[in-house]
Amino acid sequence: MSKIWIFDLDDTLHDASSKIFPRINQSMTAYVSQKLNISHDAAHELRDQYWKVYGATLKGLMENHDVDPKEFLLKTHDAHELSKFVKQSHALKNTLKKLKGKKIVFTNAPLHYAIAIIKSLKIERHFSAVYSIETTKYNPKPSLYAFRKILRHLGEKPHQCTMVEDDLANLKTAHKIGMKTVLVSRQNKKTVFVNKRITKITHLTVQTR
């Protein structure tokens, strides 16, 4: 059995796509438009370009426009407002309670947002640590740097860890460095780097490894 369970946050432990992500995307586009003094459409196109090149809007802004990452994350992730859209789940709490081993959260989101969401879910007692985009020095998953940084913080070997994620690219890196992988998705995606697939997080058990 894995010693460490590593959980993604958004769209893994809770639904972010329906209400939270659209609001974050709107905030990011508005920030880019205002900061760079460009139109909304131009800001949207630039963000799309940075996603393709850097894997994240923030990384592109830091590399090309010397944007302060702390300012960007605070202005685009209104934790107080966004946490209102979180729905608690007793089934999730029970799943985490029954799952043996150390549990952490590893997210590309900023720390203030991650903590607010976890508290809104009322599952903070189940996690020993939350690793955010700040922890990885603003290098997001699926970069190898981000994963290696987390492993150094944990002081554990990859084979002792299981990554639970909704994103295939992130699981590919996790598998590459030796972690076990669990995909949380309703789509039947079969790949060599996914060890197990579950349709929702509450289907996770000790045997899912």
C-alpha positions as CSV (number, residue, x, y, z in Angstrom):
1,M,0.0,0.0,0.0
2,S,1.2,3.5,-0.8
3,K,2.5,5.5,2.2
4,I,1.5,8.8,0.6
5,W,-1.7,9.8,-1.2
6,I,-1.2,12.9,-3.3
7,F,-4.5,14.6,-4.4
8,D,-5.1,17.3,-6.9
9,L,-7.7,19.8,-5.8
10,D,-9.9,21.3,-8.5
11,D,-12.1,18.7,-10.4
12,T,-10.6,16.0,-8.3
13,L,-11.7,16.7,-4.7
14,H,-14.5,19.0,-5.8
15,D,-16.3,20.3,-8.9
16,A,-14.5,23.4,-10.1
17,S,-15.5,23.3,-13.8
18,S,-19.2,24.3,-13.5
19,K,-18.9,27.6,-11.5
20,I,-15.5,28.3,-10.2
21,F,-13.3,27.9,-13.3
22,P,-15.4,30.2,-15.4
23,R,-15.1,33.0,-12.8
24,I,-11.3,32.5,-12.5
25,N,-11.0,32.6,-16.3
26,Q,-13.0,35.8,-16.4
27,S,-10.8,37.3,-13.7
28,M,-7.6,36.3,-15.4
29,T,-8.6,37.7,-18.8
30,A,-9.8,41.0,-17.1
31,Y,-6.4,41.2,-15.3
32,V,-4.4,40.7,-18.4
33,S,-6.5,43.2,-20.3
34,Q,-6.1,45.9,-17.6
35,K,-2.4,45.2,-16.8
36,L,-1.2,45.2,-20.4
37,N,-3.7,47.8,-21.6
38,I,-5.1,45.5,-24.4
39,S,-8.6,44.5,-25.4
40,H,-10.5,41.7,-23.9
41,D,-10.2,39.6,-27.1
42,A,-6.5,40.3,-27.3
43,A,-6.1,39.3,-23.6
44,H,-7.9,36.1,-24.3
45,E,-5.7,35.3,-27.3
46,L,-2.6,36.0,-25.3
47,R,-3.7,33.7,-22.5
48,D,-4.3,31.0,-25.0
49,Q,-0.9,31.4,-26.5
50,Y,0.8,31.3,-23.0
51,W,-1.1,28.1,-22.2
52,K,0.3,26.5,-25.3
53,V,3.9,27.7,-24.7
54,Y,4.2,27.7,-20.9
55,G,1.3,25.6,-19.6
56,A,-0.2,28.5,-17.6
57,T,-1.2,32.2,-18.0
58,L,0.9,33.2,-15.0
59,K,4.1,31.7,-16.3
60,G,3.8,33.6,-19.6
61,L,3.1,36.8,-17.8
62,M,6.1,36.4,-15.6
63,E,8.4,35.5,-18.4
64,N,7.3,38.3,-20.8
65,H,5.8,41.1,-18.8
66,D,7.5,40.9,-15.3
67,V,4.1,40.5,-13.6
68,D,4.2,40.0,-9.9
69,P,2.8,36.5,-9.3
70,K,1.4,37.3,-5.9
71,E,-0.6,40.2,-7.2
72,F,-1.9,38.1,-10.1
73,L,-3.0,35.2,-7.9
74,L,-4.7,37.4,-5.3
75,K,-6.6,39.4,-7.9
76,T,-7.7,36.4,-10.0
77,H,-8.6,33.9,-7.1
78,D,-11.1,35.6,-4.8
79,A,-11.1,32.8,-2.3
80,H,-14.0,34.3,-0.2
81,E,-16.2,34.6,-3.3
82,L,-15.2,31.3,-5.0
83,S,-15.6,29.2,-1.9
84,K,-19.3,30.0,-1.9
85,F,-19.7,27.6,-4.8
86,V,-18.2,24.6,-3.0
87,K,-20.6,21.9,-2.0
88,Q,-19.7,19.7,1.0
89,S,-19.9,16.0,0.7
90,H,-20.3,13.5,3.5
91,A,-19.3,10.8,1.1
92,L,-16.0,12.5,0.4
93,K,-15.3,12.9,4.1
94,N,-16.0,9.2,4.7
95,T,-13.8,8.2,1.7
96,L,-10.8,10.2,3.1
97,K,-11.4,9.0,6.6
98,K,-11.2,5.3,5.5
99,L,-8.2,5.8,3.3
100,K,-5.1,4.7,5.1
101,G,-1.8,6.5,4.8
102,K,-0.6,10.1,4.7
103,K,-2.7,12.4,2.5
104,I,-1.6,15.7,0.9
105,V,-3.0,18.2,-1.6
106,F,-0.8,19.2,-4.6
107,T,-2.4,21.9,-6.7
108,N,-1.5,24.5,-9.3
109,A,-3.8,26.9,-7.5
110,P,-2.5,29.5,-5.0
111,L,-2.3,28.6,-1.4
112,H,-4.9,31.1,-0.1
113,Y,-7.5,29.7,-2.5
114,A,-6.6,26.0,-1.9
115,I,-7.0,26.4,1.9
116,A,-10.3,28.2,1.5
117,I,-11.7,25.5,-0.7
118,I,-10.5,22.7,1.6
119,K,-12.0,24.4,4.6
120,S,-15.3,24.9,2.8
121,L,-15.3,21.2,2.0
122,K,-14.6,20.6,5.7
123,I,-11.9,18.1,4.9
124,E,-8.8,19.9,6.3
125,R,-8.3,17.5,9.1
126,H,-7.6,14.7,6.6
127,F,-4.5,16.4,5.0
128,S,-1.1,16.9,6.6
129,A,0.0,19.4,4.0
130,V,-1.1,21.6,1.1
131,Y,1.4,22.2,-1.7
132,S,0.5,25.0,-4.1
133,I,1.9,26.9,-7.0
134,E,3.9,29.0,-4.6
135,T,5.6,25.8,-3.3
136,T,6.9,25.0,-6.8
137,K,8.1,28.5,-7.4
138,Y,5.3,29.1,-9.9
139,N,6.3,26.1,-12.0
140,P,2.9,24.3,-12.5
141,K,2.2,20.6,-13.0
142,P,2.9,18.7,-15.2
143,S,6.5,20.0,-15.0
144,L,9.1,17.5,-13.7
145,Y,10.4,20.4,-11.5
146,A,7.1,20.7,-9.7
147,F,6.9,17.0,-8.9
148,R,10.5,16.7,-7.8
149,K,10.0,19.8,-5.6
150,I,7.1,18.1,-3.8
151,L,8.9,14.9,-3.3
152,R,11.8,16.8,-1.7
153,H,9.3,18.4,0.6
154,L,7.8,15.0,1.5
155,G,11.2,13.3,1.8
156,E,9.7,10.2,0.1
157,K,10.5,8.1,-2.9
158,P,8.1,8.2,-5.9
159,H,7.2,4.5,-5.6
160,Q,5.7,5.2,-2.2
161,C,3.2,7.7,-3.6
162,T,-0.1,7.5,-5.4
163,M,-1.2,10.5,-7.5
164,V,-5.0,11.0,-7.7
165,E,-5.8,13.5,-10.5
166,D,-8.3,14.4,-13.2
167,D,-5.6,15.6,-15.6
168,L,-3.9,13.1,-17.9
169,A,-0.8,15.3,-18.5
170,N,-0.2,15.5,-14.7
171,L,-0.6,11.8,-14.3
172,K,1.8,11.1,-17.2
173,T,4.6,13.0,-15.3
174,A,3.7,11.3,-12.0
175,H,4.0,7.9,-13.7
176,K,7.2,8.8,-15.5
177,I,9.0,9.5,-12.2
178,G,7.6,6.3,-10.6
179,M,4.4,7.1,-8.8
180,K,1.3,5.0,-9.0
181,T,-1.6,6.9,-10.7
182,V,-5.3,7.1,-10.3
183,L,-7.4,9.0,-12.9
184,V,-10.7,10.6,-11.7
185,S,-12.8,10.8,-14.9
186,R,-16.1,9.7,-16.3
187,Q,-14.4,9.3,-19.7
188,N,-13.0,5.9,-20.4
189,K,-9.4,6.9,-21.2
190,K,-7.0,4.0,-21.4
191,T,-3.3,4.9,-21.3
192,V,-0.2,3.1,-20.1
193,F,0.5,5.7,-17.4
194,V,-2.9,5.4,-15.6
195,N,-2.9,2.5,-13.2
196,K,-6.5,2.8,-12.1
197,R,-9.5,4.8,-13.2
198,I,-12.5,5.8,-11.1
199,T,-15.5,7.9,-12.2
200,K,-15.6,10.0,-9.0
201,I,-13.4,10.6,-6.0
202,T,-15.8,8.8,-3.6
203,H,-15.0,5.5,-5.4
204,L,-11.4,5.7,-4.1
205,T,-10.5,2.9,-1.8
206,V,-7.3,1.4,-0.3
207,Q,-7.5,-1.2,-3.0
208,T,-7.3,1.5,-5.7
209,R,-3.6,1.6,-6.2
